[in-house]
């Protein structure tokens, strides 16, 4: 049966107290709505329609490349009204799945169960919570079938005691949905058109209503405040931590890791506390990540180690490398095997060859560093002339003394030694010691200045 998806994402989210539309607030570094669309995409729908309202331009701009159709709900008169706005964009002759743009943790397999149940009638997703306040309650008949969904403001005392709640998601035949939407009124405490009234209409016509229950309430929890956003962030990260540990990754503390993208790990990977992984990160066998590190779109080869407080972005690290502590690899950094990049060393758009080392307080930018090169403390490649970037080339087996300044474009030939404190502006000959210092002068009789008063 063909499937069309309608995502309701028009709410303002007043309790968020933010100018950012609610569905654009992030979970794991991505908008709430992005998570919902990803889950829907796994069902291969014929069409996805997003009903938006508050901050419409920002929402559309954030998903400019998404394969969805947009429907503007100018007057937000309830969930049934929102769905009705989308029905003109839904193709006939199939099922419709209705989702909410602020419920980011729903699992694709739960959505598949919901869609499969719709073959028998109207399928609604439910869960049980300890405190059902604020939710619509699932009212079942003596036989256990769903009879209706009652909103809290319209519920009796006995109905408010029910712990099974409406999760909001619904799947049903599109033609039936279109007919029932026209029969829904706003005679209720909120003066809104409730989508949940579809259940009563289905029961009235003897169409089965199937409750598809999920066991984890966090899976179908929505976001209405910053506190709820933070709670769902932790729930998401706990699930990522479980996934990693099930795959054999050692986490120092599962409560202190943030995965904001795709993290792939080999065998015997160990990750210390407070690490953040963004974009696509791949860690080879035996990789160790120290505490308080940030890795964004990075690949690390087997046996490499990243020490505390290091930041790596858009970089490639070979096998058996050592990075940090307090190191920074910026976009375009590439380390071959057994390279050491130490404390307070920054590398940008540069390649370091096998067994090379820059252990202290250096900047390497727009450079090609050969194999077995030693970069002394305080070395700087001066890659920017005020207009354009220029490259520095250091060939194999070179030794760069401490506090050296290399003014690009410049080439240090194979086997060169550069004396400490030199400023190199010309290419050096191979295998020789090059010095570029001003003459040392001592001033007889000089006395240091004294403070007045």
Buried (B, 14 or more C-beta within 10 A) or exposed (E): EBBBBBBBBBBEBEEBEBEBBBBBBBBBBBBBBBBBBEBBBEBEBBBBBBBBBBBBEBBBEBBEEBEBBBBEBEEBBBBBBBBBBBBEBBEEEBBBBBBBBBBBBBBEEBBEBBBBBBEEBBBBBBBBBEEBEEBBBBBBEEEEEBBBBBBBEBBEEEBEEBEBBBBBBBBBBBEBBBEBBEEBEBEBEEEBBBBBBBBBBBBEEEBEBBBBBBEEBBBBBBBBBBEBBEBBBEBBBBBBBEEBEEEEBEBBEBEBBBBBBEBBBBEBBBBBBBBBBBBEBBBBBBBBBBBBBBBBBBBBBBBBBBBBBBBBBBBBBBBBBBBBBBBBBBEBBBBBBBBBBBBBBBBBBBBBBBBBBBBBBBBBBBBBBBBBBBBBBBBBBBBEEEEEEBBBBBBBBBBBBBBBBBBBBBBBBBBBBBBBBBBBEEEBEEEEEBEBEEEEEEEEEEEEEEEEE
